[in-house]
Amino acid sequence: MLTREEILEKTSLKTESVTIEEWGGDIIVSEMSAGARDAWEQSIREKDASGNIVSPRAKLILFTVVDEMGARLFKDSDVEAIGRLSSASLEKACVVAMRLNGLGTDEINKAKKN
Protein backbone atom coordinates (compact mmCIF):
# COMPACT_ATOMS: atom_id res chain seq x y z
CA MET A 1 0.00 0.00 0.00
CA LEU A 2 1.34 3.45 -0.92
CA THR A 3 2.03 5.88 1.86
CA ARG A 4 0.92 9.50 1.93
CA GLU A 5 4.50 10.63 1.28
CA GLU A 6 4.95 8.29 -1.68
CA ILE A 7 1.77 9.58 -3.30
CA LEU A 8 2.57 13.27 -2.72
CA GLU A 9 6.02 12.81 -4.30
CA LYS A 10 4.43 11.89 -7.65
CA THR A 11 4.39 15.37 -9.14
CA SER A 12 5.88 14.69 -12.57
CA LEU A 13 3.57 15.46 -15.47
CA LYS A 14 3.55 13.95 -18.95
CA THR A 15 4.75 16.25 -21.71
CA GLU A 16 5.01 16.03 -25.47
CA SER A 17 6.88 18.11 -28.01
CA VAL A 18 4.67 19.30 -30.88
CA THR A 19 5.83 20.84 -34.14
CA ILE A 20 3.71 23.83 -35.13
CA GLU A 21 4.77 24.68 -38.67
CA GLU A 22 2.78 27.91 -38.65
CA TRP A 23 4.86 29.12 -35.69
CA GLY A 24 8.16 27.90 -37.15
CA GLY A 25 9.14 25.43 -34.46
CA ASP A 26 8.26 23.15 -31.59
CA ILE A 27 6.38 23.69 -28.35
CA ILE A 28 6.01 21.54 -25.26
CA VAL A 29 2.48 20.56 -24.27
CA SER A 30 1.96 19.27 -20.74
CA GLU A 31 -0.50 17.36 -18.67
CA MET A 32 -2.11 19.70 -16.10
CA SER A 33 -1.70 19.25 -12.37
CA ALA A 34 -4.95 18.83 -10.45
CA GLY A 35 -4.78 22.48 -9.33
CA ALA A 36 -4.15 23.71 -12.87
CA ARG A 37 -7.01 21.57 -14.16
CA ASP A 38 -9.34 23.11 -11.56
CA ALA A 39 -8.22 26.61 -12.60
CA TRP A 40 -8.67 25.79 -16.31
CA GLU A 41 -12.16 24.38 -15.69
CA GLN A 42 -13.09 27.51 -13.77
CA SER A 43 -11.71 29.74 -16.55
CA ILE A 44 -13.78 28.10 -19.30
CA ARG A 45 -16.99 28.78 -17.41
CA GLU A 46 -16.57 32.48 -18.22
CA LYS A 47 -19.18 33.69 -20.70
CA ASP A 48 -19.51 36.87 -22.73
CA ALA A 49 -22.60 39.11 -22.75
CA SER A 50 -24.26 36.79 -25.30
CA GLY A 51 -23.74 33.74 -23.10
CA ASN A 52 -20.95 32.26 -25.24
CA ILE A 53 -17.92 30.56 -23.70
CA VAL A 54 -14.89 32.87 -23.96
CA SER A 55 -11.81 31.48 -25.78
CA PRO A 56 -11.86 27.80 -24.74
CA ARG A 57 -9.05 26.77 -27.12
CA ALA A 58 -6.84 29.70 -26.19
CA LYS A 59 -7.35 28.93 -22.51
CA LEU A 60 -6.38 25.29 -23.02
CA ILE A 61 -3.16 26.45 -24.70
CA LEU A 62 -2.60 28.94 -21.88
CA PHE A 63 -2.73 26.17 -19.26
CA THR A 64 -0.84 23.41 -21.12
CA VAL A 65 2.02 24.93 -23.13
CA VAL A 66 5.14 24.99 -20.95
CA ASP A 67 8.82 25.81 -21.13
CA GLU A 68 11.68 23.30 -20.68
CA MET A 69 11.34 23.59 -16.89
CA GLY A 70 7.60 22.83 -16.96
CA ALA A 71 6.48 26.39 -16.14
CA ARG A 72 3.57 27.85 -18.09
CA LEU A 73 4.85 29.68 -21.15
CA PHE A 74 1.90 32.08 -21.37
CA LYS A 75 0.42 34.52 -18.86
CA ASP A 76 -3.32 34.84 -18.22
CA SER A 77 -3.20 38.19 -20.01
CA ASP A 78 -2.08 36.41 -23.23
CA VAL A 79 -5.44 34.73 -23.83
CA GLU A 80 -6.64 37.34 -26.38
CA ALA A 81 -3.35 37.23 -28.28
CA ILE A 82 -3.46 33.43 -28.39
CA GLY A 83 -7.00 33.66 -29.70
CA ARG A 84 -5.75 35.67 -32.67
CA LEU A 85 -3.44 32.85 -33.82
CA SER A 86 -4.54 30.56 -36.63
CA SER A 87 -7.11 27.97 -35.65
CA ALA A 88 -5.11 25.28 -37.48
CA SER A 89 -2.04 25.94 -35.34
CA LEU A 90 -4.06 25.98 -32.12
CA GLU A 91 -5.84 22.78 -33.08
CA LYS A 92 -2.53 20.90 -33.36
CA ALA A 93 -1.60 21.88 -29.81
CA CYS A 94 -5.14 21.39 -28.46
CA VAL A 95 -5.37 17.83 -29.77
CA VAL A 96 -2.24 16.89 -27.84
CA ALA A 97 -3.34 18.81 -24.74
CA MET A 98 -6.71 17.07 -24.79
CA ARG A 99 -5.11 13.63 -25.13
CA LEU A 100 -2.54 14.21 -22.36
CA ASN A 101 -5.24 15.50 -20.02
CA GLY A 102 -7.92 12.93 -20.78
CA LEU A 103 -10.19 15.56 -22.27
CA GLY A 104 -12.80 14.63 -24.80
CA THR A 105 -15.82 16.57 -25.95
CA ASP A 106 -17.89 15.13 -23.09
CA GLU A 107 -15.35 16.18 -20.43
CA ILE A 108 -15.03 19.70 -21.84
CA ASN A 109 -18.80 20.18 -22.03
CA LYS A 110 -19.13 18.90 -18.46
CA ALA A 111 -16.45 21.37 -17.25
CA LYS A 112 -18.24 24.25 -18.99
CA LYS A 113 -21.52 23.40 -17.24
CA ASN A 114 -20.18 22.85 -13.72
C-alpha positions as CSV (number, residue, x, y, z in Angstrom):
1,M,0.0,0.0,0.0
2,L,1.3,3.4,-0.9
3,T,2.0,5.9,1.9
4,R,0.9,9.5,1.9
5,E,4.5,10.6,1.3
6,E,4.9,8.3,-1.7
7,I,1.8,9.6,-3.3
8,L,2.6,13.3,-2.7
9,E,6.0,12.8,-4.3
10,K,4.4,11.9,-7.7
11,T,4.4,15.4,-9.1
12,S,5.9,14.7,-12.6
13,L,3.6,15.5,-15.5
14,K,3.5,13.9,-19.0
15,T,4.8,16.2,-21.7
16,E,5.0,16.0,-25.5
17,S,6.9,18.1,-28.0
18,V,4.7,19.3,-30.9
19,T,5.8,20.8,-34.1
20,I,3.7,23.8,-35.1
21,E,4.8,24.7,-38.7
22,E,2.8,27.9,-38.6
23,W,4.9,29.1,-35.7
24,G,8.2,27.9,-37.2
25,G,9.1,25.4,-34.5
26,D,8.3,23.1,-31.6
27,I,6.4,23.7,-28.4
28,I,6.0,21.5,-25.3
29,V,2.5,20.6,-24.3
30,S,2.0,19.3,-20.7
31,E,-0.5,17.4,-18.7
32,M,-2.1,19.7,-16.1
33,S,-1.7,19.2,-12.4
34,A,-5.0,18.8,-10.5
35,G,-4.8,22.5,-9.3
36,A,-4.1,23.7,-12.9
37,R,-7.0,21.6,-14.2
38,D,-9.3,23.1,-11.6
39,A,-8.2,26.6,-12.6
40,W,-8.7,25.8,-16.3
41,E,-12.2,24.4,-15.7
42,Q,-13.1,27.5,-13.8
43,S,-11.7,29.7,-16.5
44,I,-13.8,28.1,-19.3
45,R,-17.0,28.8,-17.4
46,E,-16.6,32.5,-18.2
47,K,-19.2,33.7,-20.7
48,D,-19.5,36.9,-22.7
49,A,-22.6,39.1,-22.8
50,S,-24.3,36.8,-25.3
51,G,-23.7,33.7,-23.1
52,N,-21.0,32.3,-25.2
53,I,-17.9,30.6,-23.7
54,V,-14.9,32.9,-24.0
55,S,-11.8,31.5,-25.8
56,P,-11.9,27.8,-24.7
57,R,-9.1,26.8,-27.1
58,A,-6.8,29.7,-26.2
59,K,-7.3,28.9,-22.5
60,L,-6.4,25.3,-23.0
61,I,-3.2,26.5,-24.7
62,L,-2.6,28.9,-21.9
63,F,-2.7,26.2,-19.3
64,T,-0.8,23.4,-21.1
65,V,2.0,24.9,-23.1
66,V,5.1,25.0,-20.9
67,D,8.8,25.8,-21.1
68,E,11.7,23.3,-20.7
69,M,11.3,23.6,-16.9
70,G,7.6,22.8,-17.0
71,A,6.5,26.4,-16.1
72,R,3.6,27.8,-18.1
73,L,4.8,29.7,-21.2
74,F,1.9,32.1,-21.4
75,K,0.4,34.5,-18.9
76,D,-3.3,34.8,-18.2
77,S,-3.2,38.2,-20.0
78,D,-2.1,36.4,-23.2
79,V,-5.4,34.7,-23.8
80,E,-6.6,37.3,-26.4
81,A,-3.4,37.2,-28.3
82,I,-3.5,33.4,-28.4
83,G,-7.0,33.7,-29.7
84,R,-5.7,35.7,-32.7
85,L,-3.4,32.9,-33.8
86,S,-4.5,30.6,-36.6
87,S,-7.1,28.0,-35.7
88,A,-5.1,25.3,-37.5
89,S,-2.0,25.9,-35.3
90,L,-4.1,26.0,-32.1
91,E,-5.8,22.8,-33.1
92,K,-2.5,20.9,-33.4
93,A,-1.6,21.9,-29.8
94,C,-5.1,21.4,-28.5
95,V,-5.4,17.8,-29.8
96,V,-2.2,16.9,-27.8
97,A,-3.3,18.8,-24.7
98,M,-6.7,17.1,-24.8
99,R,-5.1,13.6,-25.1
100,L,-2.5,14.2,-22.4
101,N,-5.2,15.5,-20.0
102,G,-7.9,12.9,-20.8
103,L,-10.2,15.6,-22.3
104,G,-12.8,14.6,-24.8
105,T,-15.8,16.6,-25.9
106,D,-17.9,15.1,-23.1
107,E,-15.4,16.2,-20.4
108,I,-15.0,19.7,-21.8
109,N,-18.8,20.2,-22.0
110,K,-19.1,18.9,-18.5
111,A,-16.5,21.4,-17.2
112,K,-18.2,24.3,-19.0
113,K,-21.5,23.4,-17.2
114,N,-20.2,22.8,-13.7
